[in-house]
Amino acid sequence: MAEQKNTQVQDLNQILKVRREKLETRQAEGRDPFRITTYPVEVHTADIKDHFERYEEKEVRFAGRMMSKRVMGKASFANVMDLKGNIQLYVTRDVLGEDSYKDFKKMDIGDIIGVRGVVFRTHTGEMSVRAEEITLLSKSLHPLPEKFHGLTNTDIRYRQRYVDLIMNPEVKDTFVKRSKIISTIRQYLDGQGFMEVETPMLVSNAGGAAARPFETHFNALDEDFKLRISLELYLKRLIIGGMERVYEIGRVFRNEGLDTRHNPEFTLMELYQAYTDYNGMMDLTENLYRHVAQTVLGTTKIVYNGVEMDLGRPFERITMVDAVKKYAGVDFSEIHTLEEARAAAKEHHVEYEERHKKGDILNRFFEDFVEEHLIQPTFLMDHPVEISPLTKRKPDNPEYVERFEFFMNGWELANAYSELNDPIDQRGRFEAQEEQLAQGDEEANHTDEDFLHAMEIGMPPTGGIGFGIDRMCMLMTDSAAIRDVLLFPTMKSLSSEK
C-alpha cells in the first residue's frame, strides 16, 4: 500500500512538473494565458442545445473548462463545460490550422478555453461545435480527479467545493436551486408588502433564541461582543419604530455541535408583521412554501429520501398537548402539577432535569414521542410558556402561548409567535431566563434593557416567524445533510501533518 501511494505521489509530481513546463513555454513565447483579461462570451452551452435550430450552422463564441479530450490524428474531440452545461467540441487540423491544432493537442483536461466555432450535428446526431479558433484563457496546473471515479470523498468534497462543483453536475444544480429558492422567497415577500432590512451581526447581547453564542473581543472599544444567534430583537425594534412588515435573510451563529441538520453558522430568515398573530403567520407560511415549491420545482409535491410530502393540501394544525396525547398517550390537560408531570415522565422513561418545570417536561414528551411522526406539513401549536420567553400567552389558558413550529419530514423548519408586546410580562420572562442561566443553562437569554425600553415605547400586536433556509433547501433538493446545501460548511482545520 505504501509503495502504491509513493508511486501515485511520483506520478502526480510528474504531471505537475509537465503542466508547469507547458505554461513556462507559452510564457517564453509571449503567449501567457494569465495575461488575457477578457473573452467575448456570447452564449452558454445549454442555450446552444436548447435552441439548436436557431444556432445550427451559425458561428458562436463561448468559454468553459475542458473536461475531456480525445485526439485522433487530424481530428479530435473534446467536451467543454460551462455554468449551464456542456457540449462536444470537434477540432480538426484543416479548419483550425496546423500550428493551432498542435497547440490544442498540448492543452490539458481542466484548462479553461474560449471557443469560436460553428454549431452543427455530427453524423451520429450529437449537437457539437466545429472549432475555428481556440484560445487558452487559464492554464490548469493541477489535474482534476480521475474521470471515472470522480470526487466522492465527502470530506474532500466539502473542503474543496470548487472541485466538487466541477466534477459533480448535480452539486452545481443544488446550489442553482438554492439561489432560486432564496430569490423566490424575496419576490414573494416583496409582493406581500414586506421590506427587506439588515441588522447587526456583532452584538453586545445575543438574544432571541435558546442557543450559546460565539464570543469575540472588539479591540477598538476594548469590549467583548457576541455573534448574533437570531434576528428577532432588532427586527422587533423596527416594528416598534413603525415599519409594519419587515424581513431579513442572513447568517446567524450558534456555538453548538455539527450533525446532518446543524452547522454553527446557518441562514435564517425572520419576518415580522404588525397587526396580525400566529394564525396569520400560519397562512403566510403555507402560502410561501407552496409558492416556492411550485416556482422552483414546478410541483407542490416534494420527494425526500423516497418519501413524498404534499404541499398542495391544507397543512395539519395540532396543539402540542393534543400531539403528545395522540402519539404518547399522555394527556397534559389532565396534569396540573409539577409532581404529576414528573411522575408521567418517569413512567414513560422521559428524561428531565431538576430545574425543569411542567412545560419543559411536556416539551420533552413531544421530542421523544411526536417529532419523528410529523412527516407531512404540520403546524405544531400552543407551546408551554416555560420554553417560550418572547411569546404572547393564550388569553384563555395563560400556561400556554400562541406559538407554532412548522414541521415536515420530522424536522422543525420554522418557529413562529404571536409576539409578546407587554413590557412588564417581558421583563418577568427575562428574569426567569436569568434564573435558568444561573442554574447552568448556557442557552438561556440575558435581559436586554434596551429592548425592554423599546417595548415600553409601545409595540403593536405582531406576528413573527423564523425560517430555517438551509433545511428548506435540503428538502427541496433531496440533500441528505446540511453540508450538501452550504457551499462552504464549517470544517475542522487540517494540521500540516494531515
N, C-alpha and C positions, 0 to 999 in steps of 0.2 A: 504493500500500500504506500509506504514512504517513497519507494523507488518510482512508483507511478506518479505520485504527487510532484516529485522532483522533475520528472520528465515534462509534466504539464507546465510547471513554472518555467522551465527552459524554453519550451515551445512558445509560451506567452511572451517571454522576454525577446525571443527572436522576432515575433510578429510586431511587437512594439518598436524594435530596432528598425525593421524594414519600413514600417509606416513613417517613422521619423525621417528616415533617409529619403523617402519619396517626397516628403514635404521640403526637406532641405534642397533637393534637386530643383524643385519648382521655384523655390525662393531664389536660388542661384541664377535661374533663368529669367528672373524678373516676373514670375507668374504666381506670386504669393496669394493663395486664396483668401487669407485673412486680411488682405488689403481691400478686398471687394466690400463695398458698403451697402449696396442695394441690388435688387433684381426686379424687373417689371413683371411680377406675378399677375396674370390676367384671369386665371380660372383655377379651380380646385379639381382634383381627380374625380371626385364624386359628381361634380357638375357635368363633366365630360360624359360619364357613364349614364347619368340620369337623363341627360338631354342629348344623346348621341346623334340623333337625326340633325340637330341644329349644328353640331360641330364636325360631322363627318366630312372628310376631305378639306377641312379648314385648318389654318395654322393657329396654334395655341402656344402660350407660354405658361409654364407652371414650375414649381420648385418643391423639393422634398428630399427625403432620405432614401438612398438606395438600399433596399432590403435584400436583394438577391441579384446575382449576375451569372449568366451562362454564356461563355464565349465559344463560338462555333466557326472558327476560321474567319471568313469575310463578313459574317453576320453574327450578331449577338442579341441576347435578350436580357432585360433587367426588369426589376419591379421597383417602382418608386412610390413611397408612402408620404402623404401629407396629412394635414389636420383632418380631412373628411374621409379619407380612404386611400386607395392605391390603384395603380394602373400599370399595365405592361408597357415596357419601352422596347421598341425594335430598332436596333442600331446596326447600320451597315457601313462598310468601308467606302462603298461607291457614293453614298449620299453624304456621309459625314466628312469624307476626305481622309487620305491615308494617315497624315500626322495626327489629326484629331481622333481617328479611330485607335491609333496606338496609345494615345493619351487616355482614352476611355478604358482601354484594357488594363491600364495601370491603376485605375481607380479601385477603391476598396468598398466592400459592403459596410455601410454605416456612413459613408461620405454623403454630404448634403450637396445636391446639384440643382442647377437651373436647366430647364429643357425648353428649347424651341423646336416644334415639330408639327407634323400633320396627323390629324386623327383619322384612323382607318380601322377596318376589321380584318383580321388575318383569315387565311383560308380555313382555319379551324373555327372561325366565328368569334374569336376573342377581341374585344374592344381594346385598341392599342394606340400608341403614338409612335410614328416614324420619326426618329430624331434627326433634325437637320443641324442642330447645334447643342452642345452640352457644355455647361460652364461649372467648374468645381467652385462651389461657394464656401465650403468649410471642410477641412480635412479631418476625418475621424482618426484619432491617434490611438484609440483603444478599441479592440474588437467588441462587437455585441455578443451576447450569449449564443451558444451553439444553436443553430436553426431549429433542429428537430426536438430539442429538449426545452428550448425557450428559457424563460425566467420563472421558475416555480417555487423556489425557496421563499417563504413568506417574509422572513426576517430581512432578506436582501431586497425583496420587492418593496417593502415599506421604507427601508433606508435609502434605496436608490430608485425612487419613484420615477425619475426621469427615464431610466432604462425600462422600468415596468410599463410605462406608457408607450414606449417604442415597441416592445415585444408582445404586448398583450392588448389587442384592439378593444376587447370588452372592458378593460380598465378605463381606457380613454372614454368609451361610451358612458360608463358610470358617472364620470365627472362632468361630461357634457350634460347629462340628465340632471345632475346635482345643480349645476348652474341654472338650468332651465326651471327647476323646481323653485329656486330662490327668486328668480326674476318673475315667475308666475305669481308667487306669494305677494311680491311687491305690487305687481299690476292689480291684483285683486283688491288688496287693502287700499291702494290709492283710489281705486274706483268706488270704494265704500266711504271715502271722505277722510281716511286716516292720513296723518302726516308722519313721515319718517324723520327721526331725530337721532342725535348722538349724545351719549352721556359718558362720564369719566370711567376709565378702566382702573386708574390708580386712586384709591380712596383711603380715607383715614378710618372708616368704619364699614367693614364689609358685611352688609345685612341683606335681608330679603329672601334668604333660603337657609336651610339647615345643612351647612357644609363648613369644613375647615378651610380657611383661606391660605394662600401663599403670602408670605411677608417679605418686605424688602425695605431698604433704607434710602431715603432721599437726601443726598449729601447737601444740596443747596440750602435746604431748610433744616437740616440735621434732625429730621423726624422719621419715624417708622411709618410706612404705608403698607397697604394690602392691595392685592389684585382683586377686582370685584368678583363676587360669586353669583350675582344676579344683576338684573337691570331695574328691579322693581322700585326702589325707594326714590331714585331720581325721576323716573317716569311719572310717579305719583305726584311729585312736586310740580311737574308740568301740568298735570290735571288741575291741581290747586291753582296754578297760575292762569288757568283759563283755556289751555289747549285741550279741547274736548275729546279728540281722538288722536292718539299718538302711538307709534310703534318703533322698535329698534331691533335690528338684526345684528348681532355681534358676538364676539368671543367672550366667554366667561371662564373663570379659572377656579378649580376646586382641588384641594390637596388631598386626593383620595386615590384609591387603588386603580389598577388597569385591568380591564377584562373585555369581553366581546362587546359590551354596551357602554363602557366607561373609558373616557380619556380625560386627563386632567385639564386640558383646555378643549372646549367644545363650543359649537354655535348654538346660541339661544335666541329665540325671538320672543319678545314680550310686547303686548299691546294693552292699552287701557282706553276705555270708552266711558265718558261721563253719562250719567242718567240712564244706565242700564244695570243689570245684575248678572248673576252666573247663568241664568236662563238665556240671556242674550248672548253670552259667551258660548253656550252650547250650540245655539243656532249658527253663530258665526263659524265655529269650529267644523261643524258638519258640512256647511256650505263650502268652506275653504278647502277642506280635504277632498271633497268630491270634485271641486273645480280643478284643483291641481292635478289630480289623477287623470281626469278627462283630458286636460290640456297637454300634459307631458306624456302620458302613456296611451291616450286615445281610448281609454276604458275606465270604468269605475270599479272594475274587479282587479284586485291585486293578488298575485300568487307569490307567496313567500315560502321557500323551502318546501314546495309541493302543496302548501295549504292555501286555499282560495279564501279571500276576505272581500266582502262586497260592500263598497262604499255607496252604492246606489240605493240601498234600502235604508229606512229610518234607523238611526243608531239607538241601541238599547239604553235606557236610563234606569239605574237601580241605586238605591242607597247602600252605604257601607253596612248598615245594620241588616238590611234585607239580604245582601250578598253573603254575609257571614252566616246568617240563618240558612240560606239556600245551600251553601257548599260545606259548612262545618256543622250545621245542626244546632247551633247555639244562638239563642235569641237574646241579644243585649238589651232589647227593650224591656225585658223581664229582669235584668241585672241592674240593681240600684246602688250597690256599694262597692268600694274597692275590694273588700274581703270576698264578695261574691265573684268579682271578676278574677281575682287571683285563684279562687277555687276552681273556676271553669278552666283557667289556663293550665293548672296542674292536672286536671282530669284529662285534658286533651294534649298534654305534653307540649304546651306552648311556652317558650322561654320568655322571661321578663326580668327586669332589674328592680331592685328595691325602690328606686326613685320613681318608677312608672306608676301613673295613675290609671283609672279605669279606661280612659280614652286611648292611652298608649297601648294597653293590653288588647283592646278592640282592634287597633291597627295591626298588632302582631298576629292576631287571628286572621285578619284579611291577607297579610303577606304569606302566611303559612298555608291557608286553605283555599283562597279565592283567586289570587292574581293569575295563576297559571291557566285558569279556565276562561279568562276574558280574551278570547281569540277574535271574535267578530267585533266591529266597532262598538264600544261601550263607554258610557259616561258613568263613573263610579261617584255617587253624590253623597253630600252631607257627612263630612268628616267630624270627628270629635274635636272639641275646642282645644284640647291639650296639645295637639300636633299642628295647629293652625293659628300661629300667633298674629297674623296680619289679616284675618278674615272676619267678616261680619257674622254675628250669631244669628241663628234662625229665630225669628220673633216668637214662634210658638214652642220652641224647645231649645233654650239657651245652652244646653250641654253640647250642642252640635252647631256647625257653621255652614254657611252657604258656599260650599266649595265642591268642585268636582275634579277628578282626574280622568283623562281620556286614555283608554286602553285599546290596543289591538295586538294580536299575537302574544298576549300575556305581558306586553311591555307598557309601561307608562310613557305616553307620548306628549301629554300636555297636562298642565295643572292650572286651575282657574278658581277665582273667588268672586263673590260679592265683596268688594274691598271694604275693610274696616275704615270708617271715616270718623269715628268717635275718638278724639284725642285722649280722653280720660281712660276709656277702656284700653286704648292702645298702650298707654303708659303702664297700666296694670299687666298687660301681656308681656311687655318688655321686662318688667320686674320679675315675672315668672320665669322668663328666659334667663335672666341673670342668676336666679336661683339654680336653674339647671346647669348653668356654666360653672357655678361654684361647686356643684356636686360632681363635676368631672365630665360634663357633656361638652366636648370640644366643638360641636356643631351648633350650639345654641347662639342666639343673636345677642349682641350688646345693645344697650339702649342708645338710640340715635336722637339726641336732643334737638338737632336742627330739623329733623323730620317731624318730631313732635311739635315744634314751633310752627312749621308749615301747616300741619293739620289743625292747629289752633286758629290759624287764619281762616280756615273753612274749606273743607273738601266736599264736593258734591257726591251723591250716590254714584258709584262707579263699578263697572265690571272690568276685571283684568285677567290675563291669561299668559302663561309661558309655554312655548312650544319647543320641544327638542328637535332641532332641524336635522341633526345627524341621524337620529333614529327614523325620522320620516324618510330620509334619503335611503337608509338601509332597506326599509320596507319596499319602497318604490323601485329599487334597483336589484332586489333579491340578493343583497350583500350579507354575508354571514357575520361580519364583525364590523364594529365602528371604524376600525383602521382601514377598512376597504372603501370607506366614503370620505376619509380625510386624506388630502393629498400628502401631507407630511405629519403623520401621527407622532406622538411623543415616544421616543425610544431611549433605552438605556445606552449611555455612551460606551463606545468600544475603546478599551485601553490599547496602547500601542502594541502590546504583546498579542492581542487578539486580532 
